[in-house]
Amino acid sequence: MGSADTLSRIGLAGLAVMGQNLALNIAEKGFPISVYNRTTSKVDETVERARQEGNLPVRGFHDPRSFVLSIQKPRVIIVLVKAGAPVDQTIQTLSVHMEKGDCVIDGGNEWYENTERREKAMSELSLLYLGMGVSGGEEGARHGPSLMPGGSFEAYKNIEDILLKVAAQVPDSGPCVTYIGKGGSGNFVKMVHNGIEYGDMQLIAEAYDVLKSIGKLSNSELHDVFAEWNQGELLSFLIEITADIFSIKDDKGDGYLVDKVLDKTGMKGTGKWTVQQAAELSVAAPTIAASLDSRFLSGLKEERVNAANVFKHGGLSGILSNQFVDKRKLIDDVRQALYASKICSYAQGMNLIRAKSIEKGWDLKLGELARIWKGGCIIRAVFLDRIKKAYDRNPYLANLLIDPEFSKEILDRQAAWRRVVSLAINSGITTPGMCASLAYFDTYRRGRLPANLVQSQRDYFGAHTYERIDASGAFHTEWFKLAKKSKM
């Protein structure tokens, strides 16, 4: 363990993969850091990694008191432990040794209301608190994540110099960090980021399924297609790693590894929270919801295998095997469908953030969020620069779909988009994300919807009243009596 002669600039508690990598990132940027973990072997492991990676200024501590006292005032401690009760336990362990003006930063995927509860409790102890979303996985944590801190502005200013250097650096737009806003806004924004990530991954999986199942592309061809897509408008981290995945051979047998991976998707809850919040705020988020439903259905592996046997006769397998498909045309159509669907998914996420910002008075800047997502994070993409510019043109933009550039891009791609969705439906291949995005677009662009009938039904059976298009006020009709009269 290091000498206590000099104080560290910052501390970090919680040395699982993300914590360890973030600590080494901070140290590498020239900020001496103290580290602590309840399981002391993790402390020693981190210190040894720091030595091996260039004698980085990392000092390990096996007890909370020594750890806290090793940090210069006002002390700033990042906590990276599992969300929920472990965060409260860690804060309790550390805060007894902290003093007025010291700060705790929770870097986990926490529910935003927990952050607001903790900020209030900490302020009563004269301590500061930040909830900071950290995106980028272990590589991002080590070499430059996207950081979304929200809560005490004073706390943010105490650590701003570190965060500006530790965050991913994008040449034309700067460090991928900004003060998000008050309360739990940092956690909320990270949650929606993850919801958008769910949508992105689902849409990419559907593009893969159409190209493989209908276009009969091999893994080698899929690698080439995604690698080429990553040179254009779809350039992004997720497209890049997807191309990589198709190139990996199975080290335990013949063929490619992707084909041996069980078709069952895990999740940690942020996508579910995003959909729940969309429902709470009455914000349509069908693409994100479809991606969540797809994960639920993927978990029913045994049921799906049984259902496949039930429906194997009289299915659409004959269509898939016999139809002629122009591969080059299909590849180009799928690219356009993926891009158009993606616009809708991001529009939903941004609208959700704006609705919450209005409800909570956070005054979030949507263009600034797009900027800090351009590097470091999982959804980083060249596409985000277009979103930033859309909000720069109009900070009060009602929906990304009506931005002049995005509306033109969708109109240019809608024919291809419809061809892909129709082909998939007719071939029995599920594209719930693309279908949800297309339905969102088609619903949003219509000046009149069949909602008039739904409202009529509600008034018929529940006297919920309705508004008229030709008069103001609320109206109620005795539909049953009129219907009975008309039948006489």
C-alpha positions in Angstrom: 0.0 0.0 0.0 1.1 3.5 -0.7 2.6 6.0 1.7 0.2 8.4 3.4 2.6 11.4 3.1 0.8 13.0 0.2 -2.9 13.2 -0.2 -4.7 11.8 -3.3 -6.7 14.1 -5.5 -9.7 11.7 -5.5 -10.9 8.4 -4.2 -12.8 5.4 -5.8 -14.7 2.7 -3.9 -15.8 -0.4 -5.7 -13.2 -2.2 -7.8 -15.1 -4.6 -10.1 -14.3 -4.2 -13.8 -15.8 -0.7 -14.3 -14.3 0.7 -11.0 -10.9 -0.7 -11.6 -10.7 0.6 -15.2 -12.0 4.1 -14.3 -9.5 4.3 -11.4 -6.6 3.5 -13.8 -8.0 6.0 -16.3 -8.1 8.8 -13.7 -4.5 7.9 -12.6 -3.2 7.9 -16.1 -4.5 11.4 -16.7 -2.2 12.6 -13.8 -4.6 12.6 -10.9 -3.3 10.6 -7.8 -6.2 8.3 -6.7 -6.9 6.3 -3.6 -8.9 3.0 -4.0 -10.9 0.9 -1.7 -13.0 -2.3 -1.9 -14.7 -4.4 0.7 -12.9 -7.5 -0.7 -9.3 -6.5 -0.1 -7.9 -8.7 -2.8 -9.5 -6.4 -5.4 -7.5 -3.5 -3.9 -4.2 -5.3 -4.3 -5.1 -6.4 -7.8 -5.8 -2.8 -8.8 -2.6 -1.5 -7.3 -0.6 -4.2 -9.1 -2.4 -3.4 -12.4 -1.4 0.3 -11.9 2.2 -0.7 -11.4 2.2 -2.9 -14.5 0.5 -0.2 -16.7 3.2 2.4 -16.1 3.5 2.9 -12.3 0.3 4.9 -12.3 -0.4 7.0 -9.1 -2.9 4.5 -7.4 -2.8 3.9 -3.7 -4.8 1.1 -2.2 -6.5 1.0 1.2 -8.0 -2.0 3.1 -10.0 0.0 5.6 -12.6 2.8 5.0 -11.2 5.3 7.5 -7.6 5.3 6.1 -9.1 5.4 2.6 -11.2 8.5 3.3 -8.5 10.4 5.2 -6.0 9.8 2.3 -7.9 12.2 0.0 -7.4 15.9 -0.1 -10.3 18.2 0.9 -12.9 18.8 -0.2 -12.9 15.0 -0.6 -14.4 13.5 -3.7 -15.2 9.8 -3.7 -16.6 7.9 -6.7 -18.7 4.8 -5.7 -19.0 2.1 -8.3 -20.9 -0.8 -6.7 -24.1 -2.6 -7.7 -27.2 -0.3 -7.7 -29.6 -0.3 -4.8 -28.8 -1.4 -1.2 -25.0 -1.8 -1.8 -24.8 1.9 -2.7 -26.5 2.8 0.6 -24.3 0.5 2.6 -21.1 1.9 0.9 -22.2 5.5 1.6 -22.9 4.7 5.2 -19.5 3.0 5.6 -17.6 6.0 4.1 -19.7 9.0 5.2 -18.9 8.5 8.9 -15.3 9.5 8.1 -16.2 12.4 5.8 -16.5 16.1 6.7 -18.6 19.1 5.6 -18.2 19.8 1.9 -17.0 16.4 1.0 -18.7 14.7 -1.9 -19.9 11.2 -3.0 -20.4 10.4 -6.7 -22.4 7.3 -7.6 -21.2 6.1 -11.0 -23.6 3.1 -11.3 -26.9 2.6 -13.2 -29.1 3.8 -10.4 -32.8 4.6 -10.4 -33.0 8.4 -10.5 -35.3 8.7 -7.5 -32.7 6.8 -5.3 -30.2 9.5 -6.3 -32.5 12.3 -5.3 -33.2 10.5 -1.9 -29.5 10.2 -1.2 -28.7 13.7 -2.3 -31.3 15.0 0.3 -30.0 12.7 3.0 -26.4 13.7 2.3 -27.2 17.4 2.3 -28.5 17.0 5.9 -25.0 15.8 6.8 -23.6 18.8 4.9 -22.2 16.5 2.3 -22.5 16.8 -1.5 -23.9 14.2 -3.9 -23.8 13.4 -7.6 -25.4 10.6 -9.6 -23.2 10.1 -12.6 -24.1 7.9 -15.6 -21.0 6.2 -17.0 -21.3 4.7 -20.5 -18.7 2.8 -22.6 -18.2 -0.5 -20.8 -14.9 -1.6 -19.5 -13.0 -0.1 -22.5 -14.7 3.2 -22.2 -14.0 3.3 -18.4 -10.3 2.7 -19.1 -9.7 4.9 -22.1 -12.6 7.5 -22.1 -16.3 7.1 -21.3 -19.2 9.3 -21.8 -20.1 10.8 -18.4 -23.5 12.1 -17.3 -23.2 13.8 -13.9 -26.4 15.2 -12.3 -27.1 16.6 -8.8 -25.1 19.1 -6.8 -23.5 21.7 -9.2 -21.0 22.6 -6.5 -19.9 18.9 -6.4 -19.6 18.9 -10.2 -17.3 22.0 -10.1 -15.1 20.2 -7.5 -14.4 17.4 -10.0 -14.9 19.1 -13.3 -11.1 19.3 -14.1 -10.8 15.5 -13.7 -14.0 14.6 -15.6 -13.0 16.8 -18.6 -9.7 14.8 -19.0 -11.1 11.4 -18.1 -14.0 11.5 -20.5 -13.8 10.5 -24.2 -12.4 13.2 -26.3 -14.1 14.0 -29.7 -11.9 16.3 -31.9 -14.7 18.5 -33.2 -16.9 18.7 -30.1 -14.7 18.3 -27.0 -14.9 16.1 -23.9 -17.9 13.8 -23.7 -19.1 15.2 -20.4 -21.3 18.1 -19.2 -23.2 19.0 -16.1 -26.5 17.4 -16.9 -28.7 19.1 -14.3 -30.2 19.0 -10.9 -31.4 16.0 -8.8 -31.4 12.6 -10.6 -31.1 14.0 -14.1 -27.8 12.4 -14.8 -29.1 8.9 -13.9 -32.3 9.5 -15.9 -30.4 10.6 -19.0 -28.2 7.5 -18.7 -31.3 5.3 -18.3 -32.8 6.7 -21.5 -29.4 6.3 -23.2 -29.6 2.6 -22.3 -33.2 2.5 -23.6 -32.0 3.9 -26.9 -29.2 1.4 -26.9 -31.8 -1.4 -26.5 -33.6 -0.1 -29.6 -30.3 0.3 -31.6 -29.3 -3.3 -30.8 -32.7 -4.7 -31.7 -32.8 -2.8 -35.1 -29.3 -4.1 -35.9 -30.4 -7.7 -35.0 -33.4 -7.4 -37.3 -31.2 -6.1 -40.2 -29.0 -9.2 -39.6 -32.0 -11.5 -39.5 -33.5 -10.2 -42.8 -30.1 -10.3 -44.6 -29.3 -13.8 -43.3 -32.8 -15.5 -43.4 -34.1 -13.8 -46.6 -30.9 -12.7 -48.4 -29.0 -15.9 -47.4 -25.9 -13.9 -46.6 -23.0 -15.8 -45.1 -21.2 -14.6 -42.0 -18.3 -13.5 -44.2 -20.7 -11.5 -46.4 -22.4 -10.1 -43.3 -19.0 -8.9 -42.0 -18.3 -7.2 -45.3 -21.7 -5.5 -45.3 -21.5 -4.2 -41.8 -17.9 -3.1 -42.2 -19.0 -1.1 -45.3 -22.0 0.4 -43.5 -19.6 1.6 -40.8 -17.9 3.8 -43.4 -21.1 5.8 -44.1 -24.2 7.3 -42.3 -24.4 4.3 -40.0 -20.9 4.7 -38.7 -21.1 3.8 -35.0 -19.7 1.6 -32.2 -22.5 -0.9 -32.4 -22.2 -1.4 -36.2 -18.4 -1.7 -35.8 -18.6 -4.4 -33.2 -21.3 -6.2 -35.2 -19.0 -6.4 -38.2 -16.3 -7.8 -35.8 -18.6 -10.4 -34.4 -19.3 -11.9 -37.8 -15.6 -12.4 -38.4 -14.9 -14.5 -35.2 -14.5 -18.2 -35.7 -15.6 -20.7 -33.0 -12.6 -21.7 -30.9 -14.4 -24.7 -29.6 -15.6 -26.2 -32.9 -16.3 -25.6 -36.6 -17.9 -22.5 -38.0 -18.5 -19.1 -36.5 -19.0 -18.2 -32.9 -22.1 -16.1 -33.4 -24.0 -19.2 -34.6 -23.2 -21.0 -31.4 -24.4 -18.3 -29.1 -27.8 -19.1 -27.5 -30.6 -16.8 -28.8 -31.5 -15.6 -25.4 -30.9 -11.9 -24.4 -30.1 -10.8 -20.9 -30.9 -7.4 -19.3 -30.2 -5.4 -16.2 -33.3 -3.3 -16.0 -32.6 0.1 -17.5 -34.6 -0.7 -20.7 -37.6 -1.7 -18.6 -37.3 1.5 -16.6 -37.2 3.5 -19.8 -40.4 1.9 -21.1 -42.1 2.4 -17.6 -41.2 6.0 -17.6 -42.5 6.5 -21.1 -45.8 5.1 -20.0 -45.8 7.3 -16.8 -45.1 10.4 -18.9 -47.5 9.4 -21.8 -44.7 9.5 -24.3 -44.8 7.0 -27.1 -41.7 4.9 -27.3 -42.8 1.9 -29.4 -39.4 1.0 -30.8 -37.8 0.9 -27.4 -40.8 -1.1 -26.1 -40.5 -3.5 -29.0 -36.9 -4.1 -28.2 -37.8 -4.9 -24.6 -40.6 -7.3 -25.7 -38.2 -9.0 -28.0 -35.8 -9.6 -25.1 -38.7 -11.1 -23.0 -39.7 -13.4 -25.9 -36.1 -14.4 -26.5 -36.1 -15.7 -22.9 -38.8 -18.2 -23.8 -36.4 -20.5 -25.6 -38.0 -23.8 -24.7 -41.5 -22.5 -25.5 -40.3 -21.1 -28.9 -38.7 -24.4 -29.8 -42.0 -26.2 -29.0 -44.0 -23.6 -31.0 -41.7 -24.0 -33.9 -42.6 -27.7 -34.0 -46.3 -27.0 -33.7 -46.2 -24.5 -36.6 -43.7 -26.2 -38.8 -46.3 -27.5 -41.2 -48.2 -24.9 -43.3 -45.6 -22.3 -42.4 -43.6 -19.9 -44.7 -40.4 -21.9 -45.0 -41.2 -22.7 -48.6 -41.5 -19.0 -49.5 -38.1 -18.3 -47.9 -36.4 -21.1 -49.7 -37.9 -20.5 -53.1 -38.1 -16.7 -53.5 -35.6 -14.9 -55.6 -33.9 -12.0 -53.9 -31.6 -9.5 -55.4 -28.9 -9.4 -52.7 -27.4 -6.0 -53.6 -30.8 -4.4 -53.7 -31.8 -6.0 -50.4 -28.6 -4.9 -48.7 -29.2 -1.3 -49.8 -32.8 -1.4 -48.7 -32.0 -2.8 -45.3 -29.4 -0.1 -44.8 -32.0 2.6 -45.5 -34.6 0.9 -43.4 -32.2 0.6 -40.5 -31.3 4.3 -40.7 -34.9 5.5 -40.9 -35.9 3.2 -38.0 -33.0 4.5 -35.9 -34.2 8.2 -36.4 -37.6 7.2 -34.9 -36.0 5.4 -32.0 -33.8 8.4 -31.1 -36.7 10.7 -31.5 -38.6 8.7 -28.9 -35.7 8.8 -26.5 -35.2 12.5 -26.8 -38.9 13.2 -26.4 -38.9 11.2 -23.2 -35.9 13.1 -21.8 -37.6 16.4 -22.7 -40.9 15.4 -21.0 -39.1 14.4 -17.8 -37.1 17.6 -17.9 -40.3 19.7 -18.1 -41.9 17.7 -15.3 -38.9 18.1 -13.0 -37.8 21.5 -14.1 -34.3 20.2 -15.0 -33.9 22.4 -18.1 -32.0 19.7 -20.0 -30.3 20.7 -23.2 -31.0 17.9 -25.8 -28.3 19.0 -28.2 -25.7 18.9 -25.5 -26.7 15.4 -24.6 -26.3 14.3 -28.3 -22.8 16.0 -28.1 -21.6 14.0 -25.1 -22.9 10.8 -26.6 -20.7 11.2 -29.7 -17.8 9.4 -28.1 -17.1 6.9 -25.3 -20.6 5.6 -24.9 -22.2 2.5 -26.4 -24.5 4.4 -28.8 -21.7 6.7 -30.0 -22.3 7.3 -33.7 -21.6 9.9 -36.4 -25.4 10.2 -36.5 -25.5 12.0 -33.2 -23.8 15.0 -34.7 -26.9 15.4 -36.9 -29.1 15.3 -33.8 -26.9 17.9 -32.1 -27.2 20.2 -35.2 -31.0 19.6 -35.3 -31.4 20.9 -31.8 -28.8 23.7 -32.5 -31.1 24.9 -35.3 -34.2 24.7 -33.1 -33.8 24.0 -29.3 -37.6 23.7 -29.0 -37.9 21.1 -31.9 -41.1 19.2 -31.2 -39.8 16.0 -32.7 -36.6 15.0 -34.6 -38.8 13.7 -37.4 -39.8 17.3 -38.4 -36.3 18.7 -38.5 -35.8 19.7 -42.1 -32.8 17.4 -42.6 -34.2 14.3 -40.8 -37.6 14.7 -42.5 -35.9 14.7 -45.9 -33.8 11.7 -45.0 -36.8 9.7 -43.9 -38.8 10.6 -47.0 -35.9 9.6 -49.2 -35.7 6.2 -47.4 -39.3 5.4 -46.8 -39.8 3.3 -50.0 -36.9 1.0 -49.1 -38.1 0.9 -45.4 -41.6 -0.2 -46.5 -40.1 -2.8 -48.9 -38.0 -4.4 -46.1 -40.9 -4.5 -43.6 -43.3 -5.9 -46.2 -40.8 -8.5 -47.3 -40.1 -9.5 -43.7 -43.8 -9.8 -42.9 -44.5 -11.8 -46.0 -41.6 -14.1 -45.3 -42.5 -14.7 -41.6 -39.4 -12.9 -40.3 -40.1 -10.7 -37.3 -38.9 -7.1 -37.4 -40.8 -5.6 -34.4 -38.4 -2.7 -34.0 -38.6 -1.6 -37.7 -42.3 -2.1 -37.7 -42.7 -0.1 -34.6 -40.6 2.7 -36.0 -42.5 2.7 -39.2 -45.9 2.7 -37.4 -44.6 5.6 -35.2 -43.6 7.6 -38.3 -46.9 6.8 -40.1 -49.0 7.7 -37.0 -47.1 11.0 -36.3 -47.3 12.2 -39.9 -51.1 11.8 -40.1 -53.3 14.8 -39.5 -56.3 12.7 -38.5 -56.3 9.3 -36.8 -59.0 6.7 -36.0 -58.7 7.9 -32.4 -62.1 9.6 -32.9 -63.7 6.1 -32.9 -61.8 5.0 -29.8 -63.0 8.2 -28.0 -66.6 7.5 -29.2 -66.4 4.0 -27.7 -65.1 5.4 -24.4 -68.0 7.8 -24.3 -70.5 5.1 -25.3 -69.6 2.6 -22.5 -68.1 5.0 -19.8 -69.5 8.5 -20.4 -66.0 9.8 -20.7 -67.1 12.7 -23.0 -65.4 13.8 -26.1 -64.4 17.0 -27.9 -65.6 18.1 -31.3 -63.7 19.3 -34.3 -66.2 22.0 -34.9 -67.0 23.3 -31.4 -65.2 23.9 -28.1 -66.1 22.2 -24.8 -66.8 18.6 -23.7 -69.7 16.6 -25.1 -71.5 13.4 -24.1 -73.9 11.5 -26.2 -76.4 8.8 -25.1 -75.1 6.5 -27.9 -77.0 3.4 -26.7 -80.4 5.3 -26.7 -79.7 6.7 -30.2 -78.6 3.3 -31.5 -81.7 1.6 -30.0 -83.9 4.3 -31.5 -82.3 3.9 -35.0 -83.0 0.2 -34.9 -86.7 0.7 -34.2 
